Amino acid sequence: MNYRLRVAQVAETAPLSLSQIREHLNLGVDETQFDSYLLAISLSASAWAENYLNRTLLDRTYEMQIDRFFDEIKLPKPPTSDLVSVQYIDEQGVAQNIDVNTGLRFDNFDDASPAVLRPNYDEDWPDTRDTENAVTIQFTGGYTNVELIPEDVRHALLLLVGDLFENRENYSLAENGSVADRNVTAAVRNLLFPHRVIPIA
């Protein structure tokens, strides 16, 4: 199933707070000259971790587009916290909405698996116009609270931020602004690996 995904709305908070980072680095209360930089590298570390995990760590609204309905539609970047809307272009070229509460099945069993959309029992998906992006699905991914992020994931982020801070001259960034893969230590990868999700093809 080919799909196109874009971020419609980003989270207002970050997986790591400045106070957590400062405590991890043993910075004194008056050593505030690095605060802006610490927040910046924290975002880079989180971006790398999300790419590696194929997950969303904190609330982010996505818009996913596919060319038609499939028997089952897996939503990428788990966990999925909310299904916002499902819209499609009918055969006459008119935009239609499916009621996300009653017009489909929304199976969201756990944080480790992609949520799945299916038609209701003994029903089929509606027919769509034969065109690109005929179906648009909006959903919210990520944990709803920082405390729900697994402890070893948060610890891995702290390790990565600490390494970025202490060895900042040796690190490089990928095109998306996250940390380049070759710079990340085995300890960070080992902490994250049990939570990694196979990406949706």
GIKAMO-V471471 format. One record per helix or strand. SS is the DSSP state (a for helix, b for strand). FROM is the first residue (numbers start at 1). TO is the last residue. If there is no record, write none. Layout:
ss:from:to
SS:FROM:TO
SS:FROM:TO
This chain:
ss:from:to
b:4:9
a:18:24
a:35:53
b:58:58
b:60:66
b:72:74
b:80:89
b:95:98
b:105:107
b:116:118
b:135:141
b:143:143
a:146:148
a:151:166
a:168:170
b:173:173
b:179:179
a:181:183
a:186:193
